[in-house]
Amino acid sequence: MLDDTSFHTKVDEIFLEIEDRVDELNEDIDAVSSGGVLTLTLENGSSVILSRQIVNREIWVAAKIGGFHLSFYDDKWICRATGEKLDALLDRIFYEQDASPPFS
């Protein structure tokens, strides 16, 4: 399990990577990061919200298709319910919300 410092570092790194990937898309997606929450507002007005859950050392993702809890295993963020890596999960969420997948 990650210690507090490592957890915050890993979350900061992945949130920045997600913001960079979203910025590279040919779509107008707003990314706002504040207080441990990264909110991505897609062109169609729907949102994808990623939040840092310090006590559980997880990233929670909320989207139109549902909520997901991800833990850090083997140097990857993995969804406990689906087994998907965070990048694959975000690609699926974006696709299902009619946006271009940021990691594909």
Buried (B, 14 or more C-beta within 10 A) or exposed (E): EEEEEEBBEBBEEBBEBBBEBBEEBEBEBEBEBEEBBBBBBBBEEBBBBBBBBEEEBBBBBBBEEEEBBBBBEEEEBBBEEEEBBBBBBBBBBBEEBEBBBBBE
